[in-house]
Amino acid sequence: MKIPCPDCGRPVLHLKSGEQCKCGARVWLPMPGAQMTAARSKADVLLLGGGVFGGKSTLVHMLLCRYVLRRNFSGVVFRREATMFKGSGGLWEKSKEFYPGLGGKKREAPMFDWRFEKTGGVLSFSGLEKADDWQKHEGNEYAVIAFDEAHQFERQQILALLQRNRTPIGYDGPTRMILTCNPPRPGEAGYHLIRNELVPWFIDDDGWPIPERAGVLRYFTIESDEIVWVDKDWRDEDGIGPTSFTFVPLLMGDNPIGEAKNPRYRARLRAQTKAEQRRKLQGNWNVEGSASLFEHGWIRWVGRGEFGLADLARQIRYWDQAATPKERATSAHSATASARGCVMLCPVCDGWRFTDGGAGEPCALCNPDGMISRELARQWALDAIAAEGDEDAEAPRRELLIITHVTEDFLGPGGVEALTLTHAKMDGKSVPVYIEQETAASGAGQIHNYQTHVLPGFEVVGDKATGQKVVRAGPIVALAERGLLIVVRGEWDTLVAEALATYTPQGAGKHKDVIDAISGLHAACLRHQWPVEFAWTF
């Protein structure tokens, strides 16, 4: 097996990862273990998966480096949407570490690709957003096809493009398909193909990968659109043999270099639900869960009198605004949603505050004999600690998120401003107003308008939220699973219940904007700079 230096192209398999080539460039090689097993595989279809942060993206580029300098090479890397290639850590950005040293010239318009002029090779990066977008590639021949996050693709897309995985004219190397994914959830596009057709032989009844089967070759053919597993010596009526396949599970532990560079990443995964930890961190393939990220029974509903006013003295209202009038709203339009509430922390133990005492007094967990607002609240806290079961030093901070008011409306721009003012007056000037701010220049103008014209005299903060909203919702899912998300009952009960029950792993749902507002509220409460005399409350 030859792996070239990304700068000069010399074989560097004899080097250790991070060592320098003769040309001075540092090289990144497959780590011993699962990564090396995958790198040495000769499978026609190679599935890399099992958990997050196992080095899958880097390994894809290492494998592609074997082929891109062969004459007339033609390859393509797919994401479900082409925009997913951009961003730090994305496959396109990571490709810039590999191909310039091999003579590749990048092009970002009208499409992403690398061109290797000396050999005539082309490596393209493309999206398959629509189910039938694979037909745009129907006349092409690709020596190597890679699907990143393969569970996001339709079964038909992958199997149809497998037929395009054939030798281009003038190309003298092997052909293969590379799939990367984490264990998929039920309902995701590629769930049936990956979980039910490709992977079962490689995992046990409990969903754990069988170590001795990792990298073992199996063989299949496709008959009447069905995958049929056959022997290695099988031949069809034209004498053509089967397609070889293997699965290599990669977990975070297989990527020690990446983990060393991101030491808090494992702790962030522990902040997710137990089901997500089993799926992403431990690589379990039997984590079915429900259609919603929130399980029934996770949320604690309380009456308005369950907490004293002193306990909820420092609240924030967070707005996720849109400008769609009700008469024009459809299921595809975003609503204007807001959530008011607070996060409670103890200044002594970093736990929850449930006392009626003065500034700086420990919480009920530190001072069980002190004044307790509600014994039930204290018991919830104790139950949550017992259920958490992981007292690792990097375990997530234990905060309690209390939601006291929620809204959702479809209004035009003027109506949104009027609604925001109405609730600001209702909440009072002691409640900061956070508004999700668009990243474009217009976002700054929007916040300035609220600060100077709509809400003068109120504390208005623009929140430049980044990343996918479903990812930003992860912390409140984890809180809810541990019994640490409390909703005070009100006319918003049905709204919140439906929002939680229908919020999917893809970030969709009947009232997804309500979830966006709650997750924004949680983040705002944790980072808001309160006046010093009030800092003890949270």
C-alpha positions as CSV (number, residue, x, y, z in Angstrom):
1,M,0.0,0.0,0.0
2,K,1.4,3.4,-1.0
3,I,0.4,6.6,0.8
4,P,2.0,9.7,-0.7
5,C,3.2,12.8,1.1
6,P,0.7,15.6,0.6
7,D,3.5,18.0,-0.5
8,C,6.0,16.0,-2.6
9,G,4.2,12.7,-3.3
10,R,6.9,10.4,-1.9
11,P,5.7,7.2,-0.2
12,V,5.5,7.8,3.5
13,L,4.0,4.7,5.0
14,H,7.3,4.1,6.9
15,L,6.8,7.3,8.8
16,K,4.7,7.7,12.0
17,S,1.8,10.1,12.0
18,G,3.1,13.6,12.6
19,E,6.7,12.9,11.5
20,Q,8.3,14.9,8.7
21,C,8.8,13.7,5.1
22,K,12.2,14.4,3.4
23,C,10.6,17.5,1.9
24,G,9.9,18.9,5.4
25,A,6.1,18.4,5.3
26,R,4.4,16.7,8.3
27,V,2.3,13.7,7.2
28,W,-0.8,12.3,8.8
29,L,-1.1,8.5,8.4
30,P,-3.8,6.0,9.5
31,M,-3.5,5.2,13.2
32,P,-2.7,1.6,14.1
33,G,-5.9,-0.4,14.7
34,A,-9.2,0.3,13.1
35,Q,-7.9,3.1,10.8
36,M,-5.1,0.9,9.5
37,T,-7.6,-1.9,9.0
38,A,-9.7,0.4,6.8
39,A,-6.7,1.7,4.9
40,R,-5.6,-1.8,4.0
41,S,-9.0,-3.0,2.9
42,K,-9.5,-4.0,-0.7
43,A,-13.3,-4.0,-0.5
44,D,-15.2,-2.7,-3.6
45,V,-17.6,-1.0,-1.1
46,L,-16.0,0.2,2.2
47,L,-18.3,1.4,5.0
48,L,-16.6,3.5,7.7
49,G,-18.7,4.2,10.8
50,G,-19.7,3.4,14.3
51,G,-19.2,6.7,16.1
52,V,-18.3,10.4,15.8
53,F,-14.7,11.8,15.6
54,G,-13.1,8.5,14.6
55,G,-11.1,10.2,11.8
56,K,-13.5,9.2,9.0
57,S,-13.1,12.4,6.9
58,T,-9.3,12.4,7.1
59,L,-9.2,8.7,6.2
60,V,-11.4,9.3,3.1
61,H,-8.8,11.8,1.8
62,M,-5.9,9.4,2.6
63,L,-7.6,6.7,0.5
64,L,-8.3,9.1,-2.3
65,C,-4.7,10.1,-2.4
66,R,-3.9,6.6,-3.7
67,Y,-5.9,7.2,-6.9
68,V,-6.0,10.9,-7.8
69,L,-2.6,10.8,-9.6
70,R,-3.5,7.9,-11.8
71,R,-4.0,8.9,-15.4
72,N,-7.5,10.0,-16.3
73,F,-8.8,9.5,-12.7
74,S,-12.4,10.6,-12.2
75,G,-13.9,10.6,-8.7
76,V,-16.7,12.3,-6.8
77,V,-17.5,13.0,-3.1
78,F,-21.1,13.5,-2.2
79,R,-22.9,15.3,0.6
80,R,-26.7,15.5,0.7
81,E,-26.4,19.3,0.2
82,A,-23.4,20.9,-1.5
83,T,-23.3,23.7,1.1
84,M,-22.4,21.1,3.7
85,F,-18.9,20.9,2.3
86,K,-18.0,24.4,3.5
87,G,-17.0,25.2,7.1
88,S,-14.2,24.3,9.4
89,G,-13.6,20.6,9.5
90,G,-15.7,19.9,6.4
91,L,-14.5,17.6,3.6
92,W,-13.8,20.5,1.3
93,E,-11.8,22.5,3.8
94,K,-9.9,19.3,4.9
95,S,-9.1,18.5,1.2
96,K,-6.8,21.6,1.1
97,E,-4.4,19.7,3.5
98,F,-3.9,17.0,0.9
99,Y,-4.1,17.8,-2.7
100,P,-2.1,21.0,-3.3
101,G,1.1,19.0,-2.6
102,L,0.0,16.5,-5.3
103,G,-0.3,19.2,-7.9
104,G,-4.0,19.7,-7.5
105,K,-5.6,23.0,-8.5
106,K,-8.8,23.8,-6.7
107,R,-11.9,25.3,-8.2
108,E,-14.8,26.6,-6.1
109,A,-17.1,27.9,-8.9
110,P,-19.3,26.9,-10.5
111,M,-18.6,23.7,-8.5
112,F,-16.0,22.4,-6.0
113,D,-13.3,20.2,-7.6
114,W,-9.6,19.5,-7.7
115,R,-7.9,19.1,-11.1
116,F,-4.6,17.3,-11.6
117,E,-3.4,18.7,-14.9
118,K,-0.4,16.3,-15.4
119,T,-2.5,13.2,-15.3
120,G,-5.9,14.6,-16.3
121,G,-7.5,13.6,-13.0
122,V,-10.5,15.3,-11.6
123,L,-12.0,14.9,-8.1
124,S,-15.4,16.6,-7.7
125,F,-17.5,17.5,-4.7
126,S,-21.2,17.5,-5.3
127,G,-24.6,17.5,-3.6
128,L,-27.6,15.2,-4.1
129,E,-30.3,17.4,-2.4
130,K,-33.3,16.0,-4.4
131,A,-34.0,12.3,-4.4
132,D,-33.6,12.1,-8.2
133,D,-30.4,14.2,-8.4
134,W,-28.4,11.1,-9.0
135,Q,-29.8,11.1,-12.6
136,K,-27.5,14.1,-13.3
137,H,-24.6,11.7,-13.0
138,E,-26.2,8.9,-15.0
139,G,-23.8,9.3,-18.0
140,N,-20.7,9.6,-16.0
141,E,-18.0,7.1,-15.0
142,Y,-16.3,7.4,-11.6
143,A,-13.4,5.4,-10.5
144,V,-14.1,6.3,-6.8
145,I,-17.4,7.5,-5.3
146,A,-17.5,8.6,-1.7
147,F,-20.7,9.3,0.3
148,D,-20.0,11.4,3.4
149,E,-22.8,10.9,6.1
150,A,-24.2,8.1,3.9
151,H,-27.2,7.7,6.2
152,Q,-28.6,11.0,4.9
153,F,-28.9,9.6,1.3
154,E,-31.8,7.7,-0.2
155,R,-31.2,4.0,-0.8
156,Q,-31.9,4.5,-4.5
157,Q,-29.2,7.2,-4.7
158,I,-26.5,5.0,-3.4
159,L,-27.4,1.9,-5.3
160,A,-28.0,3.8,-8.6
161,L,-24.6,5.5,-8.3
162,L,-22.9,2.2,-7.6
163,Q,-23.7,1.4,-11.2
164,R,-21.7,4.5,-12.2
165,N,-18.7,3.2,-10.2
166,R,-16.8,1.9,-13.2
167,T,-13.5,2.3,-14.9
168,P,-13.2,5.7,-16.9
169,I,-11.5,5.5,-20.3
170,G,-7.8,5.5,-19.9
171,Y,-7.8,4.9,-16.2
172,D,-5.7,1.9,-15.0
173,G,-6.6,1.7,-11.3
174,P,-9.2,0.0,-9.2
175,T,-12.7,1.2,-8.7
176,R,-14.5,1.5,-5.3
177,M,-17.2,3.2,-3.3
178,I,-16.5,4.6,0.2
179,L,-19.4,5.2,2.7
180,T,-19.0,7.1,6.0
181,C,-21.7,7.3,8.6
182,N,-22.7,7.1,12.3
183,P,-25.3,4.6,13.3
184,P,-28.4,6.0,11.7
185,R,-31.7,6.7,13.5
186,P,-35.0,5.2,12.3
187,G,-36.6,7.5,9.7
188,E,-33.3,8.8,8.3
189,A,-33.1,8.3,4.5
190,G,-30.4,5.7,4.5
191,Y,-31.5,3.8,7.6
192,H,-32.9,0.7,5.9
193,L,-30.0,0.2,3.5
194,I,-27.2,0.7,6.0
195,R,-28.7,-0.7,9.3
196,N,-30.9,-3.5,7.9
197,E,-29.1,-4.6,4.7
198,L,-25.3,-3.9,5.0
199,V,-24.4,-3.9,8.7
200,P,-26.3,-6.8,10.4
201,W,-23.6,-9.5,9.9
202,F,-21.0,-7.3,11.5
203,I,-22.9,-6.6,14.8
204,D,-24.3,-8.7,17.5
205,D,-28.0,-8.9,18.7
206,D,-27.4,-6.0,21.1
207,G,-26.1,-3.7,18.3
208,W,-22.4,-3.8,19.2
209,P,-19.8,-4.4,16.5
210,I,-18.2,-7.8,16.5
211,P,-14.4,-7.1,16.7
212,E,-13.2,-10.2,14.8
213,R,-15.5,-9.3,11.8
214,A,-14.3,-5.8,11.3
215,G,-12.7,-5.5,7.8
216,V,-13.8,-9.1,6.8
217,L,-14.9,-9.2,3.1
218,R,-18.4,-10.3,2.2
219,Y,-19.9,-10.5,-1.3
220,F,-23.2,-9.4,-2.7
221,T,-25.1,-8.9,-5.9
222,I,-28.3,-7.0,-6.7
223,E,-31.3,-8.9,-8.0
224,S,-34.6,-7.1,-8.6
225,D,-33.4,-4.1,-6.6
226,E,-32.6,-6.4,-3.6
227,I,-29.1,-7.0,-2.1
228,V,-28.4,-10.7,-2.2
229,W,-25.3,-12.0,-0.3
230,V,-23.4,-14.7,-2.2
231,D,-20.1,-16.6,-2.0
232,K,-16.8,-15.2,-3.4
233,D,-16.9,-17.6,-6.3
234,W,-20.4,-16.7,-7.4
235,R,-20.8,-15.6,-11.1
236,D,-23.8,-14.3,-13.0
237,E,-24.8,-15.5,-16.4
238,D,-22.2,-13.3,-18.1
239,G,-19.4,-14.6,-15.8
240,I,-19.2,-11.4,-13.8
241,G,-18.3,-11.9,-10.1
242,P,-20.0,-10.3,-7.0
243,T,-19.2,-6.9,-5.3
244,S,-17.1,-7.2,-2.2
245,F,-18.1,-5.2,0.9
246,T,-16.8,-4.7,4.4
247,F,-17.5,-2.6,7.5
248,V,-14.9,-1.1,9.8
249,P,-16.2,0.6,13.0
250,L,-14.3,3.7,14.0
251,L,-14.8,5.3,17.4
252,M,-13.3,8.4,19.1
253,G,-10.6,6.2,20.7
254,D,-9.3,5.3,17.2
255,N,-8.4,9.0,16.6
256,P,-6.1,9.9,19.5
257,I,-4.5,12.8,17.6
258,G,-7.9,14.4,16.9
259,E,-9.0,13.9,20.5
260,A,-5.8,15.4,21.8
261,K,-6.5,18.5,19.8
262,N,-10.1,18.6,21.0
263,P,-10.0,17.4,24.6
264,R,-13.4,18.7,25.5
265,Y,-15.2,17.0,22.6
266,R,-15.8,13.8,24.6
267,A,-17.3,15.9,27.5
268,R,-19.7,17.6,25.1
269,L,-20.9,14.2,23.9
270,R,-21.5,13.2,27.5
271,A,-23.9,16.2,27.7
272,Q,-26.2,14.6,25.2
273,T,-28.9,12.0,25.9
274,K,-28.0,8.5,27.0
275,A,-29.3,7.2,23.6
276,E,-27.1,9.6,21.7
277,Q,-24.1,8.8,23.8
278,R,-24.5,5.1,23.0
279,R,-24.9,5.9,19.3
280,K,-22.2,8.5,18.8
281,L,-19.7,7.8,21.5
282,Q,-19.9,4.0,21.9
283,G,-21.0,3.1,18.4
284,N,-24.1,1.1,19.2
285,W,-26.4,0.3,16.2
286,N,-29.6,-0.6,18.1
287,V,-30.4,2.8,19.5
288,E,-33.8,3.2,18.0
289,G,-35.3,5.9,20.3
290,S,-38.4,7.7,19.1
291,A,-39.2,10.0,16.2
292,S,-38.7,12.9,18.6
293,L,-35.5,13.9,20.3
294,F,-37.6,14.3,23.5
295,E,-39.0,11.3,25.2
296,H,-42.5,11.4,26.8
297,G,-42.2,11.9,30.6
298,W,-38.8,13.7,30.5
299,I,-40.3,17.2,31.1
300,R,-41.3,18.3,34.6
301,W,-44.5,20.3,34.6
302,V,-45.2,22.5,37.7
303,G,-47.9,24.9,38.8
304,R,-47.3,28.6,39.0
305,G,-46.9,28.5,42.8
306,E,-44.2,25.7,42.9
307,F,-41.4,28.2,43.0
308,G,-41.0,31.4,45.1
309,L,-40.6,34.7,43.3
310,A,-37.1,35.1,44.9
311,D,-36.0,31.9,43.2
312,L,-36.9,33.2,39.7
313,A,-35.7,36.7,40.2
314,R,-33.3,36.8,37.2
315,Q,-35.0,35.7,34.0
316,I,-34.3,36.3,30.3
317,R,-36.7,36.3,27.3
318,Y,-35.3,35.0,24.1
319,W,-36.8,35.7,20.7
320,D,-36.5,33.7,17.5
321,Q,-38.1,36.1,15.1
322,A,-39.6,35.7,11.6
323,A,-41.8,38.0,9.5
324,T,-44.6,35.8,8.1
325,P,-48.2,37.0,8.4
326,K,-50.6,34.3,9.5
327,E,-52.6,34.5,6.3
328,R,-49.5,33.6,4.3
329,A,-48.0,31.0,6.7
330,T,-47.6,27.4,5.6
331,S,-45.9,24.5,7.3
332,A,-42.7,25.5,5.5
333,H,-42.7,29.0,7.1
334,S,-41.0,30.0,10.3
335,A,-43.0,31.5,13.2
336,T,-41.9,34.2,15.7
337,A,-41.4,32.4,19.0
338,S,-40.1,33.4,22.4
339,A,-39.3,31.7,25.7
340,R,-38.8,33.3,29.1
341,G,-37.0,31.6,31.9
342,C,-33.9,31.1,33.9
343,V,-31.1,28.8,34.8
344,M,-30.4,28.1,38.5
345,L,-27.0,27.2,39.9
346,C,-25.5,27.1,43.4
347,P,-22.4,29.3,44.1
348,V,-21.0,26.6,46.4
349,C,-21.4,23.3,44.7
350,D,-22.3,24.4,41.1
351,G,-25.6,22.6,41.6
352,W,-29.2,24.0,41.9
353,R,-30.5,26.7,44.1
354,F,-33.7,25.8,45.9
355,T,-33.6,27.9,49.0
356,D,-35.5,31.0,50.2
357,G,-32.5,32.5,51.9
358,G,-30.4,35.5,51.1
359,A,-27.4,36.1,48.8
360,G,-24.7,33.5,48.7
361,E,-26.7,30.9,50.7
362,P,-26.0,27.3,49.6
363,C,-28.6,25.3,47.7
364,A,-30.6,22.5,49.2
365,L,-28.1,19.9,48.2
366,C,-25.3,21.7,50.1
367,N,-27.5,22.6,53.0
368,P,-30.3,19.9,53.3
369,D,-31.4,21.3,56.7
370,G,-31.9,24.8,55.5
371,M,-35.0,26.4,54.0
372,I,-36.2,24.5,51.0
373,S,-38.7,26.0,48.5
374,R,-40.2,22.6,47.7
375,E,-39.2,19.2,48.9
376,L,-40.3,17.8,45.5
377,A,-37.8,20.0,43.7
378,R,-35.0,18.8,46.0
379,Q,-36.0,15.2,45.3
380,W,-35.9,15.8,41.6
381,A,-32.3,17.1,41.9
382,L,-31.3,14.1,43.9
383,D,-33.0,11.7,41.5
384,A,-31.2,13.4,38.5
385,I,-27.8,13.0,40.1
386,A,-28.4,9.3,40.9
387,A,-29.7,8.7,37.3
388,E,-26.7,10.4,35.8
389,G,-24.3,7.7,37.1
390,D,-21.2,9.4,35.6
391,E,-19.2,11.4,38.1
392,D,-16.3,11.9,35.7
393,A,-14.4,15.2,36.2
394,E,-15.5,16.3,32.8
395,A,-19.2,15.6,33.3
396,P,-21.4,18.4,32.3
397,R,-22.3,21.1,34.8
398,R,-25.6,20.4,36.5
399,E,-28.0,23.3,35.8
400,L,-31.7,23.5,36.1
401,L,-33.6,25.2,33.3
402,I,-37.0,26.6,34.2
403,I,-39.4,27.9,31.5
404,T,-41.9,30.4,32.7
405,H,-43.6,31.7,29.5
406,V,-43.7,30.7,25.9
407,T,-45.2,32.3,22.7
408,E,-45.6,31.5,19.1
409,D,-47.1,33.8,16.4
410,F,-47.2,34.4,12.7
411,L,-47.0,38.2,12.2
412,G,-45.6,40.7,9.8
413,P,-42.6,42.9,10.7
414,G,-44.8,45.6,12.4
415,G,-46.7,42.9,14.3
416,V,-43.4,41.3,15.5
417,E,-42.2,44.6,16.9
418,A,-45.5,45.3,18.7
419,L,-45.5,41.8,20.2
420,T,-42.0,42.1,21.4
421,L,-42.8,45.5,23.1
422,T,-45.9,44.0,24.7
423,H,-44.1,41.2,26.3
424,A,-41.1,43.4,27.3
425,K,-43.5,45.6,29.2
426,M,-45.2,42.6,30.8
427,D,-41.8,41.1,31.9
428,G,-40.4,44.4,33.2
429,K,-37.1,46.1,32.6
430,S,-35.3,43.7,34.9
431,V,-35.7,40.9,32.2
432,P,-33.1,41.2,29.4
433,V,-34.4,40.8,25.9
434,Y,-32.3,38.5,23.6
435,I,-33.0,38.5,19.9
436,E,-31.4,36.0,17.5
437,Q,-29.4,38.2,15.1
438,E,-28.9,37.5,11.4
439,T,-25.2,37.2,10.5
440,A,-25.7,39.6,7.6
441,A,-25.2,43.4,8.0
442,S,-29.0,43.7,8.2
443,G,-28.9,41.8,11.5
444,A,-26.9,44.6,13.2
445,G,-29.4,47.2,11.9
446,Q,-32.3,45.1,13.3
447,I,-30.8,45.0,16.8
448,H,-30.0,48.7,16.7
449,N,-33.6,49.4,15.8
450,Y,-34.9,47.5,18.8
451,Q,-32.4,49.1,21.1
452,T,-33.1,52.7,20.0
453,H,-36.7,52.7,18.7
454,V,-38.8,49.7,19.7
455,L,-37.4,48.9,23.2
456,P,-35.6,52.1,24.5
457,G,-34.7,51.7,28.2
458,F,-34.7,47.9,28.0
459,E,-31.6,45.7,27.9
460,V,-31.6,44.3,24.3
461,V,-28.9,41.9,23.3
462,G,-28.3,40.6,19.7
463,D,-27.4,36.9,19.7
464,K,-25.3,35.8,16.7
465,A,-26.2,32.2,16.9
466,T,-24.1,29.9,14.7
467,G,-24.3,26.2,13.6
468,Q,-27.3,24.0,12.9
469,K,-30.2,24.7,15.2
470,V,-30.7,21.0,16.0
471,V,-27.2,20.9,17.3
472,R,-27.8,23.9,19.4
473,A,-30.8,22.1,20.9
474,G,-28.6,19.2,22.1
475,P,-28.0,20.7,25.6
476,I,-31.7,21.1,26.4
477,V,-32.3,17.5,25.2
478,A,-29.7,16.3,27.7
479,L,-31.2,18.4,30.5
480,A,-34.6,17.1,29.7
481,E,-33.4,13.5,29.8
482,R,-31.9,14.0,33.3
483,G,-35.1,15.7,34.6
484,L,-33.6,19.1,34.6
485,L,-36.0,20.9,32.3
486,I,-39.0,22.4,34.1
487,V,-42.0,24.1,32.4
488,V,-44.3,26.2,34.5
489,R,-47.9,25.5,33.4
490,G,-49.9,28.2,31.5
491,E,-51.8,28.8,28.3
492,W,-48.7,27.6,26.5
493,D,-49.0,24.0,27.8
494,T,-50.3,22.4,24.5
495,L,-47.8,24.5,22.4
496,V,-44.8,23.3,24.4
497,A,-46.0,19.7,24.6
498,E,-46.5,19.5,20.9
499,A,-43.2,21.2,20.2
500,L,-41.3,18.7,22.3
501,A,-43.2,15.7,21.0
502,T,-42.6,16.4,17.4
503,Y,-39.1,17.8,17.3
504,T,-37.1,15.3,15.1
505,P,-33.3,14.6,14.9
506,Q,-33.3,16.5,11.7
507,G,-34.5,19.7,13.5
508,A,-38.0,19.6,12.1
509,G,-41.3,19.6,14.0
510,K,-44.7,21.1,14.3
511,H,-43.4,24.0,16.5
512,K,-39.6,23.8,15.8
513,D,-39.2,27.6,16.4
514,V,-40.3,27.1,20.0
515,I,-37.5,24.7,20.5
516,D,-35.1,27.1,18.9
517,A,-36.2,29.8,21.3
518,I,-35.8,27.5,24.3
519,S,-32.3,26.4,23.3
520,G,-31.4,30.1,22.7
521,L,-32.7,31.0,26.1
522,H,-30.6,28.3,27.8
523,A,-27.4,29.4,26.1
524,A,-28.2,33.1,26.9
525,C,-28.8,32.4,30.6
526,L,-25.5,30.6,30.9
527,R,-23.4,33.4,29.4
528,H,-25.4,36.6,30.4
529,Q,-23.3,39.0,32.6
530,W,-25.6,39.8,35.5
531,P,-24.8,42.7,37.9
532,V,-22.4,41.5,40.7
533,E,-25.0,41.8,43.4
534,F,-27.2,39.3,41.6
535,A,-24.6,36.9,40.4
536,W,-25.2,34.4,43.2
537,T,-28.8,33.6,41.9
538,F,-27.6,31.6,39.0
